[in-house]
Amino acid sequence: MTVTSSRVFPRHTGSRPPVAVRGEGCYIIGADGRRWLDGSGGAAVSCLGHSDPEVIAAIREQAGTLAFAHTGFFTSEPAERLADRLIAQAPAGIERVYLVSGGSEAVEAALKLARQYFLEIGQPDRHRIIARRQSYHGNTLGALAAGGNAWRREPFAPLLMETTHVAPCYEYRGRAPGESAEDYGSRVAQELESEILRLGPETVAAFIAEPVVGATAGAVPPVPGYFARIREICDRYGVLLILDEVMCGMGRTGTLFACEQDGIAPDIVTIAKGLGAGYQPVGAMLCSGAIYAAIEAGSGFFQHGHTYIGHPVACAAADAVVAKLTEGGMVARAAATGAKLRTALEDAFGQHPHVGDIRGRGMFLGLEFVEDRETKAPFDPSRALHKHLKAAAFEAGLICYPMGGTIDGRQGDHVLLAPPFTLTDDQIGELVEKLGRAVDAVF
C-alpha cells in the first residue's frame, strides 16, 4: 500500500512513502507485507529494535497511572528514576538532568544554559559559540546555527545566531602524508585555541562537538588525544565544553556515553534518539554540578522550558531503555556486535574500487564512497549518488542512511549504518548482502 492522497505534510512533497504498519525486532513491515531490515535504526534511534516487550510494558503501566503532569507544578516518579539512573552512569562531574522531548530541544537547552551560566557568574560578555564544520546539532534555529551542515543552514542564515566553525577531526580527509594521528589531532584542535584567541576569550561561552560525527559526515571518530587536547583548551580559557551525543550516545558506540572512550568529561552533554529507542520522543541535557550550583546560588531559575519536558510516559520508557542498555547488557552487546558488523563490511567492501573509507565505533559505522580510491576524489555532486544508494537499498529491503556533502556540504557521499543492538549474526549477513546489492545496482 502506498498513500496517493494524504493530508500529512511530508518531508518531501514529491515523495509517496509506503505505509509502515508493524515493527518486529530489526524489521519494519509495510501494509503490503514487505519487510525492511532497519540497518540504520531509522536515524540511529531504534537501538532495541521495534517490539521490546519490557519497554512497551513500562509505557502501558505509566500511561495507566499518570500520563502527564506539568513540571511547573510537579515532578514525577519516572522522571526521578531516570535522572538517578543516568547520573549513576554519567561522566565525572555531571550531576543534573534536564529532560526534554528530543535532540534539537536538548541542544537548544544546552546553548541557553551555557549563556545563562555566564550571566549568573558575572561574565555577561561570554555569548559566542564555536562549533565544527560538517557537524550536525539539530534543526531548531539555535541548534542549526551551531551546526556546520552547510546546505541545511543556507536557507535560514539570516535567522541564525552568531557562531563560528573550526575544522572537524576528519582523519581520512585531513591527516597529511607522514603526519601521525596524534599530531593531526593536535593540529586541528589548535584551531579551537586560535579561534578563541581571535574572538577574545572573554566573549566565548562554549565549544560544541559530536564525539563521533553522525549524519553529516558518516560516523567519523576522533583520533587518539584529540578530545583531551580540546578539554585542555576549554579549561585554559574558561570555555564550556558541550558534547552532543544525541546520535552517538546511549551505547551506540559501545559505551553508554560516547566520550567515555576519549577519557574526558564535558561540562554539558546532550542525549536523545537511543535514550527512548524510538518508543517515546525523549531527550535530555545533562550538566555539571558546578553549572547547576551557579544557577542555584544566583537567580535559581533556568529561563527555559517546554510543555512536555519530563513527560512521565516518555521518562518511564527511557528508564526501561537505559536499564536494558546497562543492567541488561545491551551496551556490551553493541560493542561486540559492532565489531562483527565492521569485519563483515570490511570483508565485503574493503577492496571495492569506490569505497574509500570504512569507519566508526560500535554499532555506528560509515562507508565513504569515492570515484578514485588513490586520490580520494569524490563523485560529481550532480550524480546525487547517495540518493540512488538510498533508493536501491530500500528496493533491496534495507533501510540505511546515505547522505551527500560529506566533505564540505557539497562534495562527497557516504552511508551511515546504525542498526539495533539486537542484530543477529544472520542479520549482519543479510544487511551486508542487501547493501552489496544496492552498491552493485548504483555502480
The 8 nearest C-alpha neighbors of each residue, nearest first, counted from 0:
[[1, 31, 30, 17, 18, 2, 29, 32],
 [2, 0, 17, 18, 3, 16, 15, 30],
 [1, 3, 4, 15, 17, 5, 0, 16],
 [4, 2, 1, 5, 15, 16, 0, 17],
 [5, 3, 2, 6, 15, 7, 1, 8],
 [6, 4, 7, 3, 2, 8, 9, 15],
 [5, 7, 8, 4, 9, 2, 3, 12],
 [6, 8, 5, 9, 4, 10, 12, 2],
 [7, 9, 6, 10, 12, 5, 11, 14],
 [10, 8, 11, 7, 12, 14, 15, 13],
 [9, 11, 12, 8, 14, 13, 7, 15],
 [12, 10, 9, 14, 13, 8, 15, 16],
 [11, 13, 14, 9, 10, 8, 15, 7],
 [14, 12, 11, 15, 9, 10, 16, 3],
 [13, 15, 11, 12, 16, 9, 10, 17],
 [16, 14, 2, 1, 3, 17, 13, 12],
 [15, 17, 14, 1, 18, 2, 19, 9],
 [18, 16, 1, 0, 19, 2, 29, 15],
 [17, 19, 29, 30, 1, 20, 0, 16],
 [20, 18, 29, 28, 30, 21, 17, 27],
 [21, 19, 29, 30, 28, 18, 22, 27],
 [22, 20, 28, 27, 19, 23, 29, 30],
 [23, 21, 27, 49, 26, 28, 50, 24],
 [22, 24, 26, 49, 50, 25, 27, 21],
 [23, 25, 48, 49, 26, 50, 22, 51],
 [24, 26, 48, 37, 36, 23, 419, 49],
 [27, 25, 36, 23, 35, 24, 37, 22],
 [26, 28, 22, 35, 34, 21, 23, 29],
 [29, 27, 34, 21, 33, 19, 32, 20],
 [28, 30, 19, 33, 32, 31, 20, 18],
 [29, 31, 0, 32, 20, 18, 19, 28],
 [30, 32, 0, 29, 33, 28, 18, 17],
 [31, 33, 29, 30, 28, 34, 0, 20],
 [34, 32, 29, 28, 31, 35, 30, 396],
 [35, 33, 28, 27, 26, 29, 32, 396],
 [36, 34, 396, 397, 27, 26, 37, 398],
 [35, 37, 26, 397, 38, 25, 398, 396],
 [38, 36, 398, 40, 26, 39, 25, 35],
 [37, 39, 418, 399, 398, 36, 416, 40],
 [40, 38, 417, 418, 416, 399, 41, 37],
 [39, 41, 45, 43, 418, 44, 37, 42],
 [42, 40, 39, 43, 44, 45, 37, 398],
 [41, 43, 44, 40, 39, 400, 417, 272],
 [44, 42, 40, 417, 39, 41, 246, 45],
 [43, 45, 272, 273, 40, 276, 42, 277],
 [46, 44, 40, 276, 48, 277, 47, 419],
 [45, 47, 419, 420, 276, 48, 273, 44],
 [48, 46, 419, 45, 420, 276, 421, 51],
 [49, 47, 24, 25, 419, 45, 46, 50],
 [48, 50, 22, 24, 23, 51, 25, 47],
 [51, 49, 23, 24, 52, 22, 48, 55],
 [50, 52, 54, 53, 49, 55, 47, 48],
 [53, 51, 55, 54, 56, 50, 57, 49],
 [54, 52, 56, 55, 51, 57, 319, 320],
 [53, 55, 57, 56, 319, 52, 316, 51],
 [54, 56, 52, 58, 53, 57, 59, 51],
 [57, 55, 53, 59, 54, 58, 52, 60],
 [58, 56, 54, 60, 55, 59, 316, 315],
 [59, 57, 55, 61, 56, 60, 316, 312],
 [58, 60, 56, 62, 57, 61, 63, 55],
 [61, 59, 57, 63, 58, 62, 56, 64],
 [60, 62, 64, 58, 63, 59, 312, 65],
 [63, 61, 66, 59, 64, 60, 65, 312],
 [62, 64, 60, 61, 65, 59, 66, 58],
 [65, 63, 61, 62, 60, 66, 59, 312],
 [66, 64, 62, 61, 67, 63, 311, 68],
 [65, 67, 62, 312, 311, 61, 64, 63],
 [68, 66, 65, 311, 310, 69, 312, 307],
 [67, 69, 73, 70, 310, 66, 311, 74],
 [68, 70, 71, 72, 73, 67, 306, 307],
 [71, 69, 73, 72, 74, 68, 309, 308],
 [70, 72, 69, 73, 74, 68, 306, 304],
 [73, 71, 70, 69, 74, 68, 75, 67],
 [74, 72, 70, 69, 68, 71, 75, 309],
 [73, 75, 70, 78, 76, 72, 68, 79],
 [76, 74, 78, 77, 79, 311, 73, 68],
 [75, 77, 79, 78, 80, 74, 311, 81],
 [78, 76, 315, 80, 314, 79, 75, 311],
 [79, 77, 81, 75, 314, 76, 80, 309],
 [78, 80, 76, 82, 77, 81, 83, 75],
 [81, 79, 77, 83, 82, 78, 84, 76],
 [80, 82, 318, 84, 78, 83, 79, 77],
 [83, 81, 85, 79, 84, 80, 96, 86],
 [84, 82, 80, 86, 81, 85, 87, 79],
 [85, 83, 81, 87, 82, 86, 80, 88],
 [86, 84, 82, 88, 87, 83, 89, 81],
 [85, 87, 89, 88, 83, 84, 94, 82],
 [86, 88, 84, 85, 89, 83, 82, 94],
 [89, 87, 86, 85, 84, 90, 255, 256],
 [88, 90, 86, 87, 85, 93, 91, 256],
 [91, 89, 264, 93, 92, 88, 259, 265],
 [92, 90, 93, 264, 89, 94, 263, 265],
 [91, 93, 287, 94, 288, 90, 264, 266],
 [92, 94, 287, 286, 91, 90, 288, 89],
 [93, 95, 288, 287, 86, 92, 286, 96],
 [94, 96, 286, 285, 93, 287, 288, 97],
 [97, 95, 285, 82, 284, 98, 283, 286],
 [96, 98, 284, 283, 285, 99, 95, 309],
 [97, 99, 283, 309, 308, 282, 96, 284],
 [100, 98, 308, 282, 283, 281, 101, 309],
 [101, 99, 281, 282, 280, 308, 104, 307],
 [102, 100, 282, 281, 271, 104, 103, 280],
 [101, 103, 105, 271, 104, 245, 282, 106],
 [102, 104, 137, 106, 105, 101, 139, 142],
 [105, 103, 107, 102, 106, 101, 108, 99],
 [106, 104, 102, 284, 108, 103, 107, 283],
 [105, 107, 109, 103, 108, 104, 142, 110],
 [108, 106, 104, 110, 109, 105, 142, 141],
 [107, 109, 105, 111, 106, 110, 112, 104],
 [110, 108, 106, 112, 107, 111, 113, 105],
 [109, 111, 113, 107, 112, 108, 106, 114],
 [112, 110, 114, 108, 113, 109, 115, 107],
 [111, 113, 115, 109, 114, 110, 116, 108],
 [114, 112, 110, 116, 111, 115, 109, 204],
 [113, 115, 111, 112, 116, 117, 126, 110],
 [114, 116, 118, 112, 117, 113, 119, 111],
 [117, 115, 119, 113, 118, 114, 112, 290],
 [116, 118, 122, 120, 119, 115, 114, 123],
 [119, 117, 123, 115, 121, 116, 120, 122],
 [118, 120, 116, 117, 121, 297, 115, 293],
 [121, 119, 117, 118, 122, 116, 293, 297],
 [122, 120, 118, 119, 123, 117, 116, 124],
 [121, 123, 117, 118, 124, 120, 125, 119],
 [124, 122, 118, 125, 121, 117, 126, 114],
 [123, 125, 202, 122, 126, 201, 203, 117],
 [126, 124, 202, 204, 203, 123, 201, 122],
 [125, 127, 204, 203, 202, 114, 124, 128],
 [128, 126, 203, 204, 202, 125, 162, 129],
 [127, 129, 162, 205, 206, 204, 203, 130],
 [130, 128, 206, 163, 164, 162, 205, 207],
 [129, 131, 164, 207, 206, 145, 208, 163],
 [132, 130, 164, 165, 167, 166, 134, 147],
 [131, 133, 147, 134, 164, 166, 167, 165],
 [134, 132, 147, 148, 215, 216, 131, 407],
 [135, 133, 147, 146, 132, 148, 131, 215],
 [134, 136, 146, 148, 137, 147, 215, 133],
 [135, 137, 146, 142, 143, 145, 134, 103],
 [138, 136, 103, 142, 143, 135, 139, 102],
 [137, 139, 143, 142, 103, 140, 136, 141],
 [140, 138, 142, 143, 141, 137, 103, 107],
 [139, 141, 143, 142, 144, 159, 138, 158],
 [142, 140, 144, 143, 139, 107, 145, 160],
 [141, 143, 137, 145, 136, 144, 139, 140],
 [142, 144, 140, 138, 146, 141, 145, 137],
 [145, 143, 141, 159, 142, 146, 160, 140],
 [146, 144, 142, 143, 130, 162, 141, 136],
 [147, 145, 135, 136, 143, 134, 144, 148],
 [146, 148, 132, 134, 133, 149, 131, 135],
 [149, 147, 133, 151, 146, 134, 135, 150],
 [150, 148, 408, 152, 151, 147, 153, 133],
 [149, 151, 153, 152, 148, 408, 409, 154],
 [150, 152, 149, 148, 153, 154, 143, 155],
 [153, 151, 149, 150, 155, 156, 154, 148],
 [152, 154, 156, 150, 155, 151, 149, 157],
 [155, 153, 156, 152, 151, 150, 157, 158],
 [154, 156, 153, 158, 157, 152, 159, 151],
 [155, 157, 153, 159, 158, 154, 152, 144],
 [158, 156, 155, 159, 154, 160, 153, 152],
 [159, 157, 156, 155, 160, 140, 144, 154],
 [160, 158, 144, 156, 157, 140, 161, 155],
 [161, 159, 144, 162, 141, 158, 140, 145],
 [160, 162, 159, 127, 163, 144, 128, 145],
 [163, 161, 128, 129, 145, 127, 160, 144],
 [162, 164, 129, 130, 128, 165, 161, 131],
 [163, 165, 131, 130, 132, 129, 162, 147],
 [164, 166, 131, 132, 190, 130, 191, 167],
 [167, 165, 131, 132, 187, 168, 164, 190],
 [168, 166, 131, 169, 132, 165, 133, 187],
 [167, 169, 221, 170, 187, 184, 166, 222],
 [170, 168, 173, 167, 171, 172, 219, 221],
 [169, 171, 173, 174, 172, 168, 222, 180],
 [172, 170, 169, 173, 174, 356, 355, 219],
 [173, 171, 170, 169, 174, 406, 375, 175],
 [174, 172, 170, 169, 171, 175, 168, 183],
 [173, 175, 170, 183, 172, 178, 171, 176],
 [174, 176, 178, 177, 173, 183, 179, 172],
 [177, 175, 178, 174, 179, 173, 183, 180],
 [176, 178, 175, 179, 174, 180, 182, 183],
 [177, 179, 175, 176, 182, 183, 174, 180],
 [180, 178, 182, 181, 183, 177, 174, 175],
 [179, 181, 183, 182, 222, 184, 178, 223],
 [180, 182, 184, 179, 183, 223, 224, 185],
 [183, 181, 185, 179, 184, 180, 186, 178],
 [182, 184, 186, 180, 181, 185, 174, 179],
 [185, 183, 225, 181, 186, 187, 182, 222],
 [184, 186, 182, 188, 183, 187, 225, 189],
 [187, 185, 183, 189, 184, 188, 182, 190],
 [186, 188, 189, 190, 184, 185, 166, 183],
 [189, 187, 185, 190, 186, 191, 229, 184],
 [188, 190, 186, 192, 187, 191, 185, 193],
 [191, 189, 193, 188, 187, 192, 194, 165],
 [190, 192, 194, 189, 193, 188, 195, 165],
 [193, 191, 195, 189, 194, 190, 232, 196],
 [192, 194, 190, 196, 191, 195, 197, 189],
 [193, 195, 197, 191, 196, 192, 190, 198],
 [196, 194, 192, 198, 200, 197, 193, 199],
 [195, 197, 199, 193, 194, 198, 200, 192],
 [198, 196, 194, 195, 199, 193, 200, 192],
 [197, 199, 195, 196, 194, 200, 202, 203],
 [198, 200, 196, 201, 197, 202, 195, 203],
 [201, 199, 195, 202, 203, 196, 236, 198],
 [200, 202, 199, 203, 125, 124, 122, 236],
 [203, 201, 125, 124, 200, 199, 126, 127],
 [204, 202, 127, 125, 200, 126, 201, 205],
 [205, 203, 125, 126, 238, 127, 128, 239],
 [206, 204, 239, 238, 128, 240, 203, 129],
 [205, 207, 129, 240, 130, 128, 241, 239],
 [206, 208, 241, 130, 242, 240, 205, 129],
 [209, 207, 242, 243, 130, 210, 131, 241],
 [208, 210, 243, 212, 211, 242, 244, 134],
 [211, 209, 258, 208, 212, 257, 242, 220],
 [212, 210, 220, 209, 219, 218, 247, 213],
 [213, 211, 219, 209, 218, 216, 210, 134],
 [214, 212, 218, 217, 215, 216, 211, 246],
 [213, 215, 217, 216, 212, 415, 135, 402],
 [214, 216, 133, 213, 217, 134, 405, 135],
 [217, 215, 405, 214, 213, 212, 133, 219],
 [216, 218, 365, 213, 415, 214, 219, 215],
 [219, 217, 213, 359, 365, 212, 364, 211],
 [218, 220, 212, 211, 217, 359, 216, 169],
 [221, 219, 211, 359, 218, 212, 222, 210],
 [222, 220, 168, 225, 223, 211, 219, 210],
 [221, 223, 225, 184, 180, 224, 181, 220],
 [224, 222, 225, 181, 221, 180, 184, 261],
 [223, 225, 227, 226, 181, 228, 222, 184],
 [226, 224, 184, 228, 227, 223, 222, 185],
 [225, 227, 229, 228, 224, 230, 261, 263],
 [228, 226, 230, 224, 229, 225, 231, 263],
 [227, 229, 231, 226, 225, 230, 224, 232],
 [230, 228, 226, 232, 227, 231, 188, 233],
 [229, 231, 227, 233, 228, 232, 226, 234],
 [232, 230, 228, 234, 229, 233, 235, 227],
 [233, 231, 235, 229, 234, 230, 192, 228],
 [232, 234, 238, 230, 235, 236, 231, 237],
 [235, 233, 237, 231, 232, 236, 230, 238],
 [234, 236, 232, 233, 237, 231, 238, 230],
 [235, 237, 238, 234, 233, 200, 232, 195],
 [236, 238, 234, 235, 233, 239, 200, 204],
 [239, 237, 233, 205, 204, 236, 234, 203],
 [238, 240, 205, 266, 204, 233, 206, 241],
 [239, 241, 206, 265, 266, 205, 207, 242],
 [242, 240, 207, 267, 268, 265, 206, 266],
 [241, 243, 268, 208, 209, 207, 244, 265],
 [242, 244, 209, 269, 245, 208, 268, 241],
 [245, 243, 248, 247, 270, 246, 269, 209],
 [244, 246, 270, 271, 102, 243, 269, 248],
 [245, 247, 244, 248, 43, 272, 213, 271],
 [246, 248, 244, 251, 245, 211, 252, 257],
 [249, 247, 244, 256, 257, 251, 250, 246],
 [250, 248, 255, 273, 251, 256, 274, 247],
 [251, 249, 255, 254, 330, 253, 252, 248],
 [250, 252, 247, 362, 248, 253, 249, 363],
 [253, 251, 361, 360, 250, 362, 363, 254],
 [252, 254, 334, 361, 250, 333, 251, 330],
 [255, 253, 250, 256, 252, 257, 330, 259],
 [254, 256, 250, 249, 248, 330, 257, 253],
 [257, 255, 248, 254, 258, 249, 259, 250],
 [256, 258, 248, 259, 254, 252, 260, 247],
 [257, 259, 261, 260, 256, 210, 263, 262],
 [260, 258, 262, 257, 261, 256, 263, 254],
 [261, 259, 258, 262, 257, 254, 263, 256],
 [262, 260, 258, 259, 263, 226, 227, 223],
 [261, 263, 259, 260, 258, 264, 227, 226],
 [262, 264, 261, 258, 227, 259, 265, 226],
 [263, 265, 90, 91, 266, 258, 262, 92],
 [266, 264, 240, 267, 241, 242, 268, 263],
 [265, 267, 287, 240, 286, 239, 241, 264],
 [266, 268, 286, 241, 265, 285, 242, 287],
 [269, 267, 242, 285, 241, 243, 284, 265],
 [268, 270, 284, 243, 244, 105, 245, 283],
 [269, 271, 245, 244, 283, 282, 248, 102],
 [270, 272, 282, 245, 274, 102, 101, 273],
 [273, 271, 44, 274, 245, 276, 275, 246],
 [274, 272, 276, 44, 275, 249, 46, 271],
 [275, 273, 271, 272, 317, 276, 249, 282],
 [274, 276, 317, 277, 273, 279, 278, 281],
 [277, 275, 273, 45, 44, 46, 278, 274],
 [278, 276, 275, 45, 279, 44, 280, 272],
 [277, 279, 276, 275, 316, 280, 54, 55],
 [278, 280, 313, 275, 277, 281, 316, 276],
 [281, 279, 100, 101, 275, 313, 277, 278],
 [282, 280, 100, 101, 275, 99, 313, 279],
 [283, 281, 271, 101, 99, 100, 270, 102],
 [282, 284, 98, 99, 270, 105, 97, 269],
 [283, 285, 269, 97, 105, 268, 96, 109],
 [286, 284, 96, 268, 95, 267, 97, 269],
 [287, 285, 267, 93, 95, 266, 94, 268],
 [288, 286, 93, 92, 289, 94, 266, 290],
 [287, 289, 94, 291, 290, 292, 93, 92],
 [290, 288, 292, 287, 291, 293, 92, 286],
 [291, 289, 293, 287, 292, 288, 116, 286],
 [290, 292, 288, 294, 293, 289, 295, 287],
 [291, 293, 295, 289, 290, 294, 296, 288],
 [294, 292, 290, 296, 291, 295, 297, 119],
 [295, 293, 297, 299, 291, 292, 296, 298],
 [294, 296, 299, 292, 293, 297, 291, 298],
 [297, 295, 293, 294, 292, 299, 298, 119],
 [298, 296, 294, 295, 299, 119, 293, 120],
 [297, 299, 300, 294, 295, 296, 119, 301],
 [300, 298, 295, 294, 297, 296, 301, 293],
 [299, 301, 298, 302, 294, 295, 297, 303],
 [302, 300, 303, 299, 294, 112, 115, 298],
 [303, 301, 300, 304, 115, 111, 112, 299],
 [302, 304, 301, 108, 305, 111, 112, 300],
 [305, 303, 306, 308, 302, 301, 108, 99],
 [306, 304, 307, 308, 303, 99, 100, 104],
 [307, 305, 308, 69, 304, 70, 310, 309],
 [306, 308, 310, 305, 309, 100, 99, 69],
 [309, 307, 99, 310, 98, 305, 306, 100],
 [308, 310, 98, 78, 311, 99, 307, 314],
 [309, 311, 313, 307, 308, 312, 314, 67],
 [312, 310, 314, 313, 77, 67, 315, 309],
 [313, 311, 315, 314, 61, 310, 58, 66],
 [312, 314, 316, 279, 310, 315, 311, 281],
 [315, 313, 317, 311, 78, 316, 312, 77],
 [316, 314, 77, 312, 318, 313, 317, 57],
 [315, 317, 313, 319, 314, 318, 58, 54],
 [318, 316, 275, 320, 314, 319, 315, 274],
 [317, 319, 81, 315, 321, 320, 316, 314],
 [318, 320, 322, 316, 317, 54, 321, 315],
 [319, 321, 317, 323, 318, 322, 324, 316],
 [320, 322, 324, 318, 323, 319, 317, 325],
 [323, 321, 319, 325, 320, 326, 324, 318],
 [324, 322, 327, 320, 321, 325, 326, 329],
 [325, 323, 329, 321, 330, 322, 327, 328],
 [324, 326, 322, 328, 327, 323, 321, 330],
 [327, 325, 322, 328, 323, 324, 329, 321],
 [328, 326, 323, 325, 324, 329, 322, 330],
 [329, 327, 325, 331, 326, 330, 324, 332],
 [328, 330, 324, 332, 331, 327, 333, 323],
 [331, 329, 250, 333, 324, 332, 328, 253],
 [332, 330, 334, 333, 329, 328, 253, 335],
 [331, 333, 329, 335, 330, 334, 336, 328],
 [334, 332, 330, 420, 336, 253, 331, 335],
 [333, 335, 253, 361, 337, 331, 332, 336],
 [336, 334, 332, 338, 337, 333, 331, 339],
 [337, 335, 339, 333, 338, 334, 332, 340],
 [336, 338, 361, 362, 340, 334, 339, 335],
 [337, 339, 341, 335, 336, 340, 342, 361],
 [340, 338, 336, 342, 337, 341, 343, 335],
 [341, 339, 337, 343, 342, 338, 427, 336],
 [340, 342, 344, 338, 343, 339, 337, 345],
 [343, 341, 345, 339, 340, 344, 346, 338],
 [344, 342, 340, 346, 341, 345, 347, 339],
 [343, 345, 341, 347, 346, 342, 348, 340],
 [344, 346, 349, 342, 348, 347, 343, 341],
 [345, 347, 343, 344, 349, 348, 342, 350],
 [348, 346, 344, 345, 349, 343, 431, 435],
 [347, 349, 351, 345, 350, 344, 346, 354],
 [350, 348, 345, 351, 346, 347, 354, 344],
 [351, 349, 348, 352, 354, 347, 345, 346],
 [350, 352, 348, 354, 353, 349, 347, 355],
 [353, 351, 354, 350, 372, 371, 355, 370],
 [352, 354, 369, 368, 351, 370, 355, 372],
 [355, 353, 368, 351, 356, 352, 367, 369],
 [354, 356, 372, 368, 367, 369, 353, 375],
 [355, 357, 367, 366, 354, 358, 171, 368],
 [358, 356, 366, 365, 367, 345, 355, 364],
 [359, 357, 365, 364, 356, 218, 219, 366],
 [360, 358, 364, 218, 363, 220, 219, 365],
 [361, 359, 252, 363, 364, 362, 253, 220],
 [360, 362, 252, 337, 334, 253, 363, 333],
 [363, 361, 337, 417, 251, 333, 252, 364],
 [362, 364, 417, 360, 361, 359, 252, 416],
 [365, 363, 359, 416, 218, 358, 415, 362],
 [364, 366, 415, 217, 218, 358, 414, 357],
 [365, 367, 357, 414, 413, 356, 368, 358],
 [368, 366, 413, 356, 355, 354, 412, 365],
 [367, 369, 354, 353, 412, 355, 413, 366],
 [370, 368, 377, 353, 371, 355, 376, 375],
 [369, 371, 378, 377, 353, 376, 372, 368],
 [372, 370, 376, 369, 375, 373, 374, 353],
 [371, 373, 375, 355, 374, 369, 352, 353],
 [372, 374, 371, 375, 376, 355, 370, 369],
 [373, 375, 376, 371, 372, 370, 369, 377],
 [376, 374, 372, 371, 373, 369, 377, 355],
 [375, 377, 374, 371, 370, 369, 378, 372],
 [378, 376, 369, 411, 370, 375, 410, 379],
 [377, 379, 370, 369, 380, 411, 376, 382],
 [378, 380, 381, 382, 377, 410, 383, 411],
 [381, 379, 382, 383, 410, 378, 409, 411],
 [380, 382, 379, 383, 384, 378, 410, 409],
 [381, 383, 384, 380, 379, 378, 385, 387],
 [384, 382, 381, 380, 385, 386, 387, 403],
 [383, 385, 387, 382, 386, 388, 412, 380],
 [386, 384, 388, 401, 387, 402, 383, 412],
 [387, 385, 389, 388, 384, 383, 390, 401],
 [386, 388, 390, 384, 385, 389, 391, 441],
 [389, 387, 385, 391, 386, 390, 392, 437],
 [388, 390, 386, 392, 387, 391, 401, 393],
 [391, 389, 393, 387, 388, 392, 394, 386],
 [390, 392, 437, 394, 388, 393, 389, 387],
 [393, 391, 437, 395, 397, 389, 394, 390],
 [394, 392, 397, 396, 390, 395, 391, 398],
 [393, 395, 391, 392, 396, 390, 397, 437],
 [396, 394, 392, 393, 397, 433, 391, 437],
 [397, 395, 35, 393, 394, 36, 392, 34],
 [398, 396, 36, 393, 392, 35, 395, 399],
 [397, 399, 37, 38, 393, 36, 39, 35],
 [398, 400, 39, 38, 416, 397, 401, 415],
 [399, 401, 415, 414, 39, 416, 402, 389],
 [400, 402, 414, 385, 413, 415, 389, 399],
 [403, 401, 385, 413, 412, 414, 400, 404],
 [402, 404, 412, 405, 411, 385, 413, 410],
 [403, 405, 408, 409, 410, 411, 406, 407],
 [404, 406, 411, 216, 403, 412, 407, 408],
 [407, 405, 411, 410, 404, 408, 409, 216],
 [406, 408, 409, 404, 410, 405, 133, 149],
 [407, 409, 404, 149, 150, 405, 406, 148],
 [408, 410, 404, 407, 380, 411, 403, 406],
 [411, 409, 404, 406, 380, 407, 405, 408],
 [410, 412, 405, 404, 377, 406, 403, 378],
 [413, 411, 403, 368, 405, 385, 402, 367],
 [412, 414, 367, 366, 401, 402, 368, 217],
 [413, 415, 401, 366, 400, 365, 402, 217],
 [416, 414, 365, 400, 217, 401, 364, 399],
 [415, 417, 39, 364, 38, 399, 365, 363],
 [418, 416, 39, 363, 43, 362, 40, 38],
 [417, 419, 38, 39, 40, 37, 416, 420],
 [420, 418, 46, 48, 421, 47, 45, 422],
 [419, 421, 333, 46, 422, 47, 418, 332],
 [420, 422, 419, 47, 423, 48, 25, 46],
 [421, 423, 420, 419, 426, 25, 427, 424],
 [424, 422, 426, 425, 427, 421, 336, 420],
 [423, 425, 427, 426, 428, 422, 339, 336],
 [426, 424, 428, 423, 427, 429, 422, 430],
 [425, 427, 429, 423, 428, 424, 422, 430],
 [428, 426, 424, 430, 425, 429, 340, 423],
 [427, 429, 425, 426, 431, 430, 432, 424],
 [428, 430, 426, 432, 427, 431, 433, 425],
 [431, 429, 427, 433, 428, 432, 426, 434],
 [430, 432, 434, 428, 433, 429, 435, 427],
 [433, 431, 435, 429, 434, 430, 428, 436],
 [434, 432, 436, 435, 430, 431, 395, 429],
 [433, 435, 437, 431, 436, 432, 392, 430],
 [436, 434, 432, 438, 433, 437, 431, 439],
 [435, 437, 433, 439, 434, 438, 440, 432],
 [436, 438, 391, 392, 440, 434, 435, 439],
 [437, 439, 435, 441, 440, 436, 442, 434],
 [440, 438, 436, 442, 437, 441, 435, 434],
 [439, 441, 437, 438, 442, 436, 391, 388],
 [442, 440, 438, 439, 437, 388, 387, 391],
 [441, 439, 440, 438, 353, 437, 384, 388]]
